[in-house]
């Protein structure tokens, strides 16, 4: 025990950095939103187990989206009461281009009562990389 206290005193900068990095890593891990891979998402949608909500802008949605996806831009989630009521009873997979915006969308959806919300891991970039089709409107 004496050696540990001596190490901490002599290397206090390293010990401090270790503590900070550990707490940041733990915080990141605890705040992580569950996700579905594109393959898992296709299976769940085909079985009727979930709906896909595209949280990108309307223009981005029109350029290419997953078939049967609902466009609900992140900025409009709070004012979309009617659509949110329909989604509360289903599992929802939120998607965007890379998955970053989806994380914020899931947190917002959960605040508004959509308890079973996940993200599409890697977003539409992962969907395209898996050679799955996109629909234009």
PyMOL commands that set and color helices and strands:
alter all, ss='L'
color gray80, all
select helices_A, chain A and resi 2-10+12-30+38-46+58-63+74-76+81-87+100-111+123-129
alter helices_A, ss='H'
color red, helices_A
select strands_A, chain A and resi 35-36+50-54+70-71+91-95+117-120
alter strands_A, ss='S'
color yellow, strands_A
deselect
rebuild
show_as cartoon
